[in-house]
């Protein structure tokens, strides 16, 4: 057994010359560029070193990284990689203890296709329910709110939005932030997205309902008519964050009936409308849906 090990060590200690085939990989390729070649191109490097240093290079080969920006040269509708201009990269890959005798081929050519890009909005597919008394303070936000679609022009032009995977949350009673994957649309061809996920966030707070009595203002009545209407005060219901409940005042609201809306009709009632509400109120409604009137001549 020992004699066998000594034999292996003595063999590996000797100097050898071997040709090692290295794959290539690309870095810093723009998002709208895609390599057309299906077959992988290789770089053949003739190396000389003792067996100990050659074995890892033969059995555990790393690819040669080609930088799209600095290592490729555009030439007659294709991009060229020149071996002698990137020899330093290959030398650093094989190591200082290995002598690099030659690199073939001296040039590799690659074809890249330029794809179309289009920025489209993201549509959130969500089913969110809140615990009673809780609601979203402003709105559910998506970041980013849009995504760039990259692909063939005839495919990209048909895409108007990108949806998220479904988000389902029940009985929410606290603010949340959640990462959601984007869903690739079903199209006849390949596309890429500039982002694969979005972050969905929502500020959730405790809400309460309030009510105020607000006077009704009648507008656009003819000068030659006297209008009597009832009720002159209506109840406005509003939904507001609990911590801002005390900010709300009746004067923050304005309720208006517009006589012009019924002037040329035989209606005997007008519809009151809210024309001014406080910023803190999330939702508002008037309890009474009509104001009756009579014309006093």
BAPA-604154 format. One record per residue (C-alpha): residue in three letters; x negated, y negated, z. Coordinates in nm, 3 decimals, always signed. Layout:
N
<node residuo="ALA" xx="X" yy="Y" zz="Z"/>
...
This chain:
297
<node residuo="UNK" xx="+0.000" yy="+0.000" zz="+0.000"/>
<node residuo="UNK" xx="-0.279" yy="-0.242" zz="+0.094"/>
<node residuo="UNK" xx="-0.470" yy="-0.161" zz="-0.221"/>
<node residuo="UNK" xx="-0.155" yy="-0.242" zz="-0.420"/>
<node residuo="UNK" xx="-0.122" yy="-0.579" zz="-0.248"/>
<node residuo="UNK" xx="-0.489" yy="-0.657" zz="-0.311"/>
<node residuo="UNK" xx="-0.433" yy="-0.570" zz="-0.676"/>
<node residuo="UNK" xx="-0.139" yy="-0.812" zz="-0.701"/>
<node residuo="UNK" xx="-0.332" yy="-1.088" zz="-0.524"/>
<node residuo="UNK" xx="-0.635" yy="-1.040" zz="-0.747"/>
<node residuo="UNK" xx="-0.410" yy="-1.053" zz="-1.054"/>
<node residuo="UNK" xx="-0.237" yy="-1.371" zz="-0.939"/>
<node residuo="UNK" xx="-0.569" yy="-1.532" zz="-0.858"/>
<node residuo="UNK" xx="-0.672" yy="-1.513" zz="-1.224"/>
<node residuo="UNK" xx="-0.612" yy="-1.792" zz="-1.473"/>
<node residuo="UNK" xx="-0.335" yy="-1.749" zz="-1.729"/>
<node residuo="UNK" xx="-0.184" yy="-1.939" zz="-2.018"/>
<node residuo="UNK" xx="+0.194" yy="-1.916" zz="-2.055"/>
<node residuo="UNK" xx="+0.465" yy="-2.083" zz="-2.258"/>
<node residuo="UNK" xx="+0.754" yy="-2.198" zz="-2.039"/>
<node residuo="UNK" xx="+1.089" yy="-2.300" zz="-2.194"/>
<node residuo="UNK" xx="+1.252" yy="-2.584" zz="-2.003"/>
<node residuo="UNK" xx="+1.611" yy="-2.700" zz="-2.035"/>
<node residuo="UNK" xx="+1.692" yy="-3.069" zz="-2.058"/>
<node residuo="UNK" xx="+1.950" yy="-3.269" zz="-1.864"/>
<node residuo="UNK" xx="+2.065" yy="-3.629" zz="-1.905"/>
<node residuo="UNK" xx="+2.096" yy="-3.911" zz="-1.656"/>
<node residuo="UNK" xx="+2.232" yy="-4.267" zz="-1.675"/>
<node residuo="UNK" xx="+2.457" yy="-4.179" zz="-1.968"/>
<node residuo="UNK" xx="+2.730" yy="-4.448" zz="-2.011"/>
<node residuo="UNK" xx="+3.082" yy="-4.333" zz="-1.930"/>
<node residuo="UNK" xx="+3.199" yy="-4.391" zz="-2.287"/>
<node residuo="UNK" xx="+2.928" yy="-4.171" zz="-2.440"/>
<node residuo="UNK" xx="+2.954" yy="-3.794" zz="-2.483"/>
<node residuo="UNK" xx="+2.697" yy="-3.548" zz="-2.618"/>
<node residuo="UNK" xx="+2.826" yy="-3.371" zz="-2.930"/>
<node residuo="UNK" xx="+2.588" yy="-3.076" zz="-2.941"/>
<node residuo="UNK" xx="+2.728" yy="-2.762" zz="-2.782"/>
<node residuo="UNK" xx="+2.403" yy="-2.565" zz="-2.787"/>
<node residuo="UNK" xx="+2.139" yy="-2.645" zz="-2.527"/>
<node residuo="UNK" xx="+1.805" yy="-2.769" zz="-2.656"/>
<node residuo="UNK" xx="+1.483" yy="-2.659" zz="-2.489"/>
<node residuo="UNK" xx="+1.132" yy="-2.793" zz="-2.452"/>
<node residuo="UNK" xx="+0.850" yy="-2.537" zz="-2.482"/>
<node residuo="UNK" xx="+0.550" yy="-2.625" zz="-2.268"/>
<node residuo="UNK" xx="+0.221" yy="-2.433" zz="-2.284"/>
<node residuo="UNK" xx="+0.071" yy="-2.424" zz="-1.934"/>
<node residuo="UNK" xx="-0.258" yy="-2.301" zz="-1.794"/>
<node residuo="UNK" xx="-0.314" yy="-2.223" zz="-1.427"/>
<node residuo="UNK" xx="-0.373" yy="-1.939" zz="-1.186"/>
<node residuo="UNK" xx="-0.088" yy="-1.696" zz="-1.134"/>
<node residuo="UNK" xx="+0.014" yy="-1.836" zz="-0.798"/>
<node residuo="UNK" xx="+0.096" yy="-2.174" zz="-0.955"/>
<node residuo="UNK" xx="+0.253" yy="-2.035" zz="-1.272"/>
<node residuo="UNK" xx="+0.498" yy="-1.790" zz="-1.115"/>
<node residuo="UNK" xx="+0.730" yy="-2.055" zz="-0.964"/>
<node residuo="UNK" xx="+0.742" yy="-2.240" zz="-1.297"/>
<node residuo="UNK" xx="+0.834" yy="-1.924" zz="-1.485"/>
<node residuo="UNK" xx="+1.104" yy="-1.798" zz="-1.252"/>
<node residuo="UNK" xx="+1.237" yy="-2.117" zz="-1.089"/>
<node residuo="UNK" xx="+1.247" yy="-2.361" zz="-1.380"/>
<node residuo="UNK" xx="+1.377" yy="-2.713" zz="-1.327"/>
<node residuo="UNK" xx="+1.525" yy="-2.907" zz="-1.620"/>
<node residuo="UNK" xx="+1.347" yy="-3.203" zz="-1.773"/>
<node residuo="UNK" xx="+1.558" yy="-3.511" zz="-1.698"/>
<node residuo="UNK" xx="+1.604" yy="-3.741" zz="-1.997"/>
<node residuo="UNK" xx="+1.705" yy="-4.096" zz="-1.909"/>
<node residuo="UNK" xx="+1.956" yy="-4.228" zz="-2.164"/>
<node residuo="UNK" xx="+1.835" yy="-4.587" zz="-2.122"/>
<node residuo="UNK" xx="+1.458" yy="-4.544" zz="-2.119"/>
<node residuo="UNK" xx="+1.377" yy="-4.209" zz="-2.285"/>
<node residuo="UNK" xx="+1.596" yy="-4.213" zz="-2.596"/>
<node residuo="UNK" xx="+1.542" yy="-4.408" zz="-2.917"/>
<node residuo="UNK" xx="+1.826" yy="-4.475" zz="-3.163"/>
<node residuo="UNK" xx="+1.735" yy="-4.363" zz="-3.515"/>
<node residuo="UNK" xx="+1.969" yy="-4.321" zz="-3.811"/>
<node residuo="UNK" xx="+2.290" yy="-4.240" zz="-3.622"/>
<node residuo="UNK" xx="+2.123" yy="-4.013" zz="-3.369"/>
<node residuo="UNK" xx="+1.909" yy="-4.053" zz="-3.059"/>
<node residuo="UNK" xx="+1.554" yy="-3.920" zz="-3.047"/>
<node residuo="UNK" xx="+1.342" yy="-3.802" zz="-2.756"/>
<node residuo="UNK" xx="+0.965" yy="-3.810" zz="-2.823"/>
<node residuo="UNK" xx="+0.756" yy="-3.562" zz="-2.626"/>
<node residuo="UNK" xx="+0.434" yy="-3.762" zz="-2.588"/>
<node residuo="UNK" xx="+0.624" yy="-4.061" zz="-2.446"/>
<node residuo="UNK" xx="+0.775" yy="-3.843" zz="-2.172"/>
<node residuo="UNK" xx="+0.475" yy="-3.620" zz="-2.105"/>
<node residuo="UNK" xx="+0.420" yy="-3.783" zz="-1.767"/>
<node residuo="UNK" xx="+0.765" yy="-3.666" zz="-1.654"/>
<node residuo="UNK" xx="+0.694" yy="-3.306" zz="-1.750"/>
<node residuo="UNK" xx="+0.351" yy="-3.325" zz="-1.587"/>
<node residuo="UNK" xx="+0.505" yy="-3.438" zz="-1.258"/>
<node residuo="UNK" xx="+0.755" yy="-3.153" zz="-1.289"/>
<node residuo="UNK" xx="+0.493" yy="-2.875" zz="-1.329"/>
<node residuo="UNK" xx="+0.252" yy="-3.019" zz="-1.071"/>
<node residuo="UNK" xx="-0.106" yy="-3.138" zz="-1.055"/>
<node residuo="UNK" xx="-0.255" yy="-2.788" zz="-1.023"/>
<node residuo="UNK" xx="-0.122" yy="-2.682" zz="-1.363"/>
<node residuo="UNK" xx="-0.285" yy="-2.790" zz="-1.689"/>
<node residuo="UNK" xx="-0.037" yy="-2.887" zz="-1.962"/>
<node residuo="UNK" xx="-0.180" yy="-2.789" zz="-2.301"/>
<node residuo="UNK" xx="+0.100" yy="-2.873" zz="-2.542"/>
<node residuo="UNK" xx="+0.469" yy="-2.963" zz="-2.577"/>
<node residuo="UNK" xx="+0.691" yy="-2.849" zz="-2.863"/>
<node residuo="UNK" xx="+0.885" yy="-2.965" zz="-3.044"/>
<node residuo="UNK" xx="+0.738" yy="-3.313" zz="-3.050"/>
<node residuo="UNK" xx="+1.084" yy="-3.462" zz="-3.107"/>
<node residuo="UNK" xx="+1.438" yy="-3.369" zz="-3.004"/>
<node residuo="UNK" xx="+1.741" yy="-3.529" zz="-3.168"/>
<node residuo="UNK" xx="+2.078" yy="-3.575" zz="-3.001"/>
<node residuo="UNK" xx="+2.410" yy="-3.704" zz="-3.124"/>
<node residuo="UNK" xx="+2.636" yy="-3.899" zz="-2.889"/>
<node residuo="UNK" xx="+2.990" yy="-4.002" zz="-2.970"/>
<node residuo="UNK" xx="+3.122" yy="-4.338" zz="-2.853"/>
<node residuo="UNK" xx="+3.462" yy="-4.298" zz="-2.688"/>
<node residuo="UNK" xx="+3.743" yy="-4.547" zz="-2.641"/>
<node residuo="UNK" xx="+3.814" yy="-4.692" zz="-2.296"/>
<node residuo="UNK" xx="+4.139" yy="-4.829" zz="-2.159"/>
<node residuo="UNK" xx="+4.223" yy="-4.965" zz="-1.816"/>
<node residuo="UNK" xx="+4.565" yy="-4.851" zz="-1.693"/>
<node residuo="UNK" xx="+4.754" yy="-4.890" zz="-1.365"/>
<node residuo="UNK" xx="+4.778" yy="-4.610" zz="-1.111"/>
<node residuo="UNK" xx="+5.126" yy="-4.491" zz="-1.016"/>
<node residuo="UNK" xx="+5.164" yy="-4.355" zz="-0.665"/>
<node residuo="UNK" xx="+5.375" yy="-4.040" zz="-0.643"/>
<node residuo="UNK" xx="+5.483" yy="-4.057" zz="-0.281"/>
<node residuo="UNK" xx="+5.766" yy="-3.950" zz="-0.056"/>
<node residuo="UNK" xx="+5.713" yy="-4.131" zz="+0.274"/>
<node residuo="UNK" xx="+5.968" yy="-4.146" zz="+0.555"/>
<node residuo="UNK" xx="+5.923" yy="-4.343" zz="+0.874"/>
<node residuo="UNK" xx="+6.027" yy="-4.264" zz="+1.228"/>
<node residuo="UNK" xx="+6.335" yy="-4.461" zz="+1.331"/>
<node residuo="UNK" xx="+6.230" yy="-4.810" zz="+1.435"/>
<node residuo="UNK" xx="+5.907" yy="-4.803" zz="+1.232"/>
<node residuo="UNK" xx="+5.831" yy="-4.929" zz="+0.882"/>
<node residuo="UNK" xx="+5.551" yy="-5.049" zz="+0.658"/>
<node residuo="UNK" xx="+5.455" yy="-5.407" zz="+0.742"/>
<node residuo="UNK" xx="+5.397" yy="-5.526" zz="+0.386"/>
<node residuo="UNK" xx="+5.354" yy="-5.254" zz="+0.126"/>
<node residuo="UNK" xx="+5.171" yy="-4.930" zz="+0.064"/>
<node residuo="UNK" xx="+4.841" yy="-5.020" zz="-0.105"/>
<node residuo="UNK" xx="+4.638" yy="-4.820" zz="-0.356"/>
<node residuo="UNK" xx="+4.266" yy="-4.884" zz="-0.399"/>
<node residuo="UNK" xx="+4.165" yy="-4.900" zz="-0.672"/>
<node residuo="UNK" xx="+4.501" yy="-4.991" zz="-0.826"/>
<node residuo="UNK" xx="+4.383" yy="-4.911" zz="-1.180"/>
<node residuo="UNK" xx="+4.153" yy="-4.667" zz="-1.353"/>
<node residuo="UNK" xx="+3.961" yy="-4.657" zz="-1.683"/>
<node residuo="UNK" xx="+4.059" yy="-4.374" zz="-1.916"/>
<node residuo="UNK" xx="+3.783" yy="-4.254" zz="-2.150"/>
<node residuo="UNK" xx="+3.844" yy="-4.037" zz="-2.456"/>
<node residuo="UNK" xx="+3.926" yy="-4.028" zz="-2.825"/>
<node residuo="UNK" xx="+4.113" yy="-4.339" zz="-2.946"/>
<node residuo="UNK" xx="+4.424" yy="-4.148" zz="-3.063"/>
<node residuo="UNK" xx="+4.461" yy="-3.995" zz="-2.714"/>
<node residuo="UNK" xx="+4.367" yy="-4.295" zz="-2.500"/>
<node residuo="UNK" xx="+4.611" yy="-4.523" zz="-2.686"/>
<node residuo="UNK" xx="+4.908" yy="-4.309" zz="-2.573"/>
<node residuo="UNK" xx="+4.829" yy="-4.331" zz="-2.199"/>
<node residuo="UNK" xx="+5.003" yy="-4.616" zz="-2.015"/>
<node residuo="UNK" xx="+4.947" yy="-4.509" zz="-1.654"/>
<node residuo="UNK" xx="+4.783" yy="-4.243" zz="-1.440"/>
<node residuo="UNK" xx="+4.974" yy="-4.079" zz="-1.156"/>
<node residuo="UNK" xx="+4.841" yy="-3.958" zz="-0.826"/>
<node residuo="UNK" xx="+4.896" yy="-3.611" zz="-0.693"/>
<node residuo="UNK" xx="+5.212" yy="-3.604" zz="-0.476"/>
<node residuo="UNK" xx="+5.181" yy="-3.755" zz="-0.128"/>
<node residuo="UNK" xx="+5.442" yy="-3.646" zz="+0.126"/>
<node residuo="UNK" xx="+5.454" yy="-3.788" zz="+0.479"/>
<node residuo="UNK" xx="+5.736" yy="-3.753" zz="+0.732"/>
<node residuo="UNK" xx="+5.822" yy="-3.944" zz="+1.049"/>
<node residuo="UNK" xx="+5.533" yy="-4.187" zz="+1.013"/>
<node residuo="UNK" xx="+5.490" yy="-4.412" zz="+1.318"/>
<node residuo="UNK" xx="+5.130" yy="-4.536" zz="+1.279"/>
<node residuo="UNK" xx="+4.912" yy="-4.698" zz="+1.015"/>
<node residuo="UNK" xx="+4.735" yy="-4.452" zz="+0.786"/>
<node residuo="UNK" xx="+4.464" yy="-4.428" zz="+0.521"/>
<node residuo="UNK" xx="+4.449" yy="-4.121" zz="+0.301"/>
<node residuo="UNK" xx="+4.249" yy="-4.013" zz="-0.004"/>
<node residuo="UNK" xx="+4.461" yy="-3.880" zz="-0.291"/>
<node residuo="UNK" xx="+4.340" yy="-3.720" zz="-0.615"/>
<node residuo="UNK" xx="+4.446" yy="-3.853" zz="-0.952"/>
<node residuo="UNK" xx="+4.634" yy="-3.627" zz="-1.191"/>
<node residuo="UNK" xx="+4.497" yy="-3.584" zz="-1.542"/>
<node residuo="UNK" xx="+4.780" yy="-3.625" zz="-1.796"/>
<node residuo="UNK" xx="+4.857" yy="-3.337" zz="-2.030"/>
<node residuo="UNK" xx="+4.715" yy="-3.446" zz="-2.363"/>
<node residuo="UNK" xx="+4.585" yy="-3.270" zz="-2.673"/>
<node residuo="UNK" xx="+4.218" yy="-3.330" zz="-2.604"/>
<node residuo="UNK" xx="+3.968" yy="-3.414" zz="-2.333"/>
<node residuo="UNK" xx="+3.968" yy="-3.736" zz="-2.134"/>
<node residuo="UNK" xx="+3.770" yy="-3.865" zz="-1.838"/>
<node residuo="UNK" xx="+3.868" yy="-4.104" zz="-1.560"/>
<node residuo="UNK" xx="+3.638" yy="-4.363" zz="-1.407"/>
<node residuo="UNK" xx="+3.770" yy="-4.260" zz="-1.063"/>
<node residuo="UNK" xx="+3.888" yy="-3.919" zz="-0.950"/>
<node residuo="UNK" xx="+4.057" yy="-4.031" zz="-0.628"/>
<node residuo="UNK" xx="+4.225" yy="-4.334" zz="-0.476"/>
<node residuo="UNK" xx="+4.277" yy="-4.443" zz="-0.117"/>
<node residuo="UNK" xx="+4.635" yy="-4.498" zz="-0.003"/>
<node residuo="UNK" xx="+4.670" yy="-4.726" zz="+0.300"/>
<node residuo="UNK" xx="+4.965" yy="-4.864" zz="+0.489"/>
<node residuo="UNK" xx="+5.000" yy="-5.080" zz="+0.799"/>
<node residuo="UNK" xx="+5.291" yy="-4.939" zz="+0.997"/>
<node residuo="UNK" xx="+5.447" yy="-5.126" zz="+1.291"/>
<node residuo="UNK" xx="+5.756" yy="-5.110" zz="+1.509"/>
<node residuo="UNK" xx="+6.053" yy="-5.303" zz="+1.372"/>
<node residuo="UNK" xx="+6.378" yy="-5.427" zz="+1.524"/>
<node residuo="UNK" xx="+6.699" yy="-5.573" zz="+1.388"/>
<node residuo="UNK" xx="+6.828" yy="-5.918" zz="+1.477"/>
<node residuo="UNK" xx="+7.129" yy="-6.137" zz="+1.394"/>
<node residuo="UNK" xx="+7.177" yy="-6.514" zz="+1.369"/>
<node residuo="UNK" xx="+7.470" yy="-6.739" zz="+1.289"/>
<node residuo="UNK" xx="+7.397" yy="-6.958" zz="+0.987"/>
<node residuo="UNK" xx="+7.615" yy="-7.240" zz="+0.846"/>
<node residuo="UNK" xx="+7.735" yy="-7.208" zz="+0.487"/>
<node residuo="UNK" xx="+7.637" yy="-7.490" zz="+0.251"/>
<node residuo="UNK" xx="+7.866" yy="-7.556" zz="-0.048"/>
<node residuo="UNK" xx="+7.689" yy="-7.696" zz="-0.355"/>
<node residuo="UNK" xx="+7.785" yy="-7.826" zz="-0.701"/>
<node residuo="UNK" xx="+8.140" yy="-7.930" zz="-0.610"/>
<node residuo="UNK" xx="+8.301" yy="-8.190" zz="-0.836"/>
<node residuo="UNK" xx="+8.318" yy="-8.542" zz="-0.687"/>
<node residuo="UNK" xx="+8.691" yy="-8.565" zz="-0.753"/>
<node residuo="UNK" xx="+8.771" yy="-8.249" zz="-0.556"/>
<node residuo="UNK" xx="+8.783" yy="-8.176" zz="-0.188"/>
<node residuo="UNK" xx="+8.706" yy="-7.814" zz="-0.108"/>
<node residuo="UNK" xx="+8.798" yy="-7.646" zz="+0.217"/>
<node residuo="UNK" xx="+8.636" yy="-7.310" zz="+0.279"/>
<node residuo="UNK" xx="+8.620" yy="-7.040" zz="+0.546"/>
<node residuo="UNK" xx="+8.417" yy="-6.914" zz="+0.723"/>
<node residuo="UNK" xx="+8.182" yy="-7.207" zz="+0.756"/>
<node residuo="UNK" xx="+7.935" yy="-6.994" zz="+0.951"/>
<node residuo="UNK" xx="+7.825" yy="-6.641" zz="+0.860"/>
<node residuo="UNK" xx="+7.621" yy="-6.375" zz="+1.037"/>
<node residuo="UNK" xx="+7.283" yy="-6.295" zz="+0.885"/>
<node residuo="UNK" xx="+7.122" yy="-5.964" zz="+0.979"/>
<node residuo="UNK" xx="+6.747" yy="-5.927" zz="+0.946"/>
<node residuo="UNK" xx="+6.476" yy="-5.669" zz="+1.002"/>
<node residuo="UNK" xx="+6.153" yy="-5.797" zz="+1.158"/>
<node residuo="UNK" xx="+5.836" yy="-5.664" zz="+1.328"/>
<node residuo="UNK" xx="+5.899" yy="-5.638" zz="+1.700"/>
<node residuo="UNK" xx="+5.602" yy="-5.860" zz="+1.786"/>
<node residuo="UNK" xx="+5.745" yy="-6.143" zz="+1.571"/>
<node residuo="UNK" xx="+6.108" yy="-6.120" zz="+1.683"/>
<node residuo="UNK" xx="+6.088" yy="-6.437" zz="+1.895"/>
<node residuo="UNK" xx="+5.965" yy="-6.639" zz="+1.596"/>
<node residuo="UNK" xx="+6.296" yy="-6.616" zz="+1.412"/>
<node residuo="UNK" xx="+6.533" yy="-6.916" zz="+1.433"/>
<node residuo="UNK" xx="+6.871" yy="-6.982" zz="+1.265"/>
<node residuo="UNK" xx="+6.718" yy="-7.283" zz="+1.088"/>
<node residuo="UNK" xx="+6.480" yy="-7.045" zz="+0.905"/>
<node residuo="UNK" xx="+6.775" yy="-6.925" zz="+0.697"/>
<node residuo="UNK" xx="+6.988" yy="-7.104" zz="+0.440"/>
<node residuo="UNK" xx="+7.316" yy="-6.966" zz="+0.304"/>
<node residuo="UNK" xx="+7.467" yy="-7.127" zz="-0.007"/>
<node residuo="UNK" xx="+7.792" yy="-7.095" zz="-0.202"/>
<node residuo="UNK" xx="+7.775" yy="-7.233" zz="-0.555"/>
<node residuo="UNK" xx="+8.109" yy="-7.370" zz="-0.675"/>
<node residuo="UNK" xx="+7.995" yy="-7.361" zz="-1.040"/>
<node residuo="UNK" xx="+8.001" yy="-6.980" zz="-1.034"/>
<node residuo="UNK" xx="+8.380" yy="-6.973" zz="-0.991"/>
<node residuo="UNK" xx="+8.485" yy="-7.313" zz="-1.130"/>
<node residuo="UNK" xx="+8.612" yy="-7.175" zz="-1.461"/>
<node residuo="UNK" xx="+8.780" yy="-6.870" zz="-1.307"/>
<node residuo="UNK" xx="+9.088" yy="-6.800" zz="-1.105"/>
<node residuo="UNK" xx="+8.889" yy="-6.657" zz="-0.813"/>
<node residuo="UNK" xx="+8.983" yy="-6.766" zz="-0.462"/>
<node residuo="UNK" xx="+8.655" yy="-6.668" zz="-0.298"/>
<node residuo="UNK" xx="+8.285" yy="-6.734" zz="-0.345"/>
<node residuo="UNK" xx="+7.991" yy="-6.506" zz="-0.275"/>
<node residuo="UNK" xx="+7.748" yy="-6.644" zz="-0.015"/>
<node residuo="UNK" xx="+7.379" yy="-6.605" zz="-0.100"/>
<node residuo="UNK" xx="+7.062" yy="-6.639" zz="+0.101"/>
<node residuo="UNK" xx="+6.834" yy="-6.898" zz="-0.060"/>
<node residuo="UNK" xx="+6.582" yy="-6.928" zz="+0.222"/>
<node residuo="UNK" xx="+6.456" yy="-6.665" zz="+0.468"/>
<node residuo="UNK" xx="+6.160" yy="-6.655" zz="+0.710"/>
<node residuo="UNK" xx="+5.839" yy="-6.493" zz="+0.592"/>
<node residuo="UNK" xx="+5.839" yy="-6.253" zz="+0.887"/>
<node residuo="UNK" xx="+6.172" yy="-6.095" zz="+0.790"/>
<node residuo="UNK" xx="+6.123" yy="-5.774" zz="+0.593"/>
<node residuo="UNK" xx="+6.485" yy="-5.744" zz="+0.480"/>
<node residuo="UNK" xx="+6.792" yy="-5.961" zz="+0.522"/>
<node residuo="UNK" xx="+7.162" yy="-5.943" zz="+0.443"/>
<node residuo="UNK" xx="+7.477" yy="-6.146" zz="+0.505"/>
<node residuo="UNK" xx="+7.739" yy="-5.960" zz="+0.704"/>
<node residuo="UNK" xx="+8.031" yy="-6.132" zz="+0.526"/>
<node residuo="UNK" xx="+8.041" yy="-6.079" zz="+0.151"/>
<node residuo="UNK" xx="+8.283" yy="-6.358" zz="+0.060"/>
<node residuo="UNK" xx="+8.382" yy="-6.712" zz="+0.153"/>
<node residuo="UNK" xx="+8.742" yy="-6.808" zz="+0.076"/>
<node residuo="UNK" xx="+8.834" yy="-7.159" zz="-0.028"/>
<node residuo="UNK" xx="+9.117" yy="-7.386" zz="-0.128"/>
<node residuo="UNK" xx="+9.108" yy="-7.703" zz="-0.335"/>
<node residuo="UNK" xx="+9.259" yy="-8.002" zz="-0.152"/>
<node residuo="UNK" xx="+9.387" yy="-8.250" zz="-0.413"/>
